[in-house]
Amino acid sequence: MSNPSEPLLPVEPDPPSRLKLWILLAGAGAAAAATLLIFLLFRGGAAPSPELPPPATGDPTASRSPKKESGRSSVGESRESTEERQARELYEAAEAFERAEPADYERRAARWREVVTKFPTSTWARKADEKHRTTSASLQAFLDREFESTRKDAQALAAAGHFLDALDAIRAFKSSQTRELLQRRADLEIGVLENASRLSFNDAASKAKDLTARQDYAAALARFEALAGSAIPEVAARCRIAIEQLQKAVAAQEKHAESKKGDEARRVFREAVAPKLLALVRTRQYDDALKELSAATVPALKDEVAAERAAIADASSFWEGFLKSLRSHVGQEATVLFIDGRRVMGKIAKVLADRIVVDVGDGTVDAPLDKLHADLLVGWTLGKSLPAEDPITYLKAALFFFCEGRDDLAKLYLATARELNAPADAAEKVFRQGFLRAAMPLRK
């Protein structure tokens, strides 16, 4: 065993033998020779053959691109030349037509437009467009010359208010034309004239409104009447409607004016005449009442005065019928009934203007006519001097008692007259709202 106090040293291996060293060197040399041989063989196979041209550098398709591009360019140039040739031929044809038919503006313009639309990208299209513009301007100037005289004449007629004559002139021009453009131009002018006629109605309506505000209906009517005679049918119909409306307004205005006059006349009649009439009929002076009516007749109250006259005449007729029957009893025995219920029996001696004289045997009794009972008046009249089966008899009785101030009996006999189909409307109007009614004091 070794001494543990001595240090441990690394063990050195045994050196290789010389034989092994030569073998390793020989193998390395053989490997290097083989590698060199392989490298030379591969390089020799990749070398270019002297019979082949050297490869081109860059894009391998570069040799083919110029051929393709040159082919396309030649096709485009061929197509372009074909379009230019066709455009030129069409342009020359249009130019030849223009020389042959210089007055045919429509067809000339159509041919120039054909060049532009068929070959819009050609150089000939630009030239054709300029020609088309020039031809269109010439056409417009020609149309203006052809139509200007007729248009001015029509406008002058329209300005004077003769719209129908103006339209007839334009329609005559249209019918004489073969050019469609001139016919369309005439149609356009017809529309302008029709609109002018409509505007003239609007102007007349505006002025008529101002005139009617000043109550100058005659001038407003004159405007529409003058316009209606020469306006288009549509405007003429509106003028007729306006004239009818104005005529109604005139009638209403006149009626209103008459009503105002009537109101004033009615007020004066009620205040001045009606009280006199009432006083006369209450004393049964019917003839004097009728004379008063005749003297106070007012045109505005013609119908109302006539109704009052008829009512007083009917009351007078009933009273005359009673007096006639009373006179027929002179010398006969009779019973006289008074308003207060008293009765006087005796022989009727006399019938005076205001009373009856009754002989009672030992003397006479005066019976004032205004104190006689209504039953006596009716009993000695109906069926005696006036026929009881006649409806008019009851109207007369109603109006007599109305004048007497006996509304109860007046209503009774008016109802009876209506039941018998008597014409009682006028009598009832007098009874309810006539002048005599206005003069009577109101009853509580």
Buried (B, 14 or more C-beta within 10 A) or exposed (E): EEEEEEEEEEEEEEEEEEEEEEEEEEEEEEEEEEEEEEEEEEEEEEEEEEEEEEEEEEEEEEEEEEEEEEEEEEEEEEEEEEBBEBBBEBBEEBBEBBEEEEEBBEEBBBBBBBBBEBBEEBEBBEBBBEBBEEBBEBBEEBBEEBBEEBBEBBBEBBEEBBBBBBBEBBBEBBEEBEBEBBBEBBEEBBEBBBEBBBEBBEEBBEEBEEBBEEEEBEEBBBBBBEBBEBBBEEBBEBBEEBBEEBEEBBEEEEEEEEEEBBEEBBEEBBEEBBBBBBBBBBEBBBEBBBEBBEEBEBEBBEEBBEBBBBBBBBBBBBBBBBBBBBEBBBEEEBEBBBEEEEEBEBBBBBBEEEBBBBBEEEEBBEBEBEBBBBEBBBBBBBEBBBEEEBBBBBBBBBBBBBBBBBBEBBBBBBBBBBEBEBEBEBBBBBBEEBBBBBBBEEEE
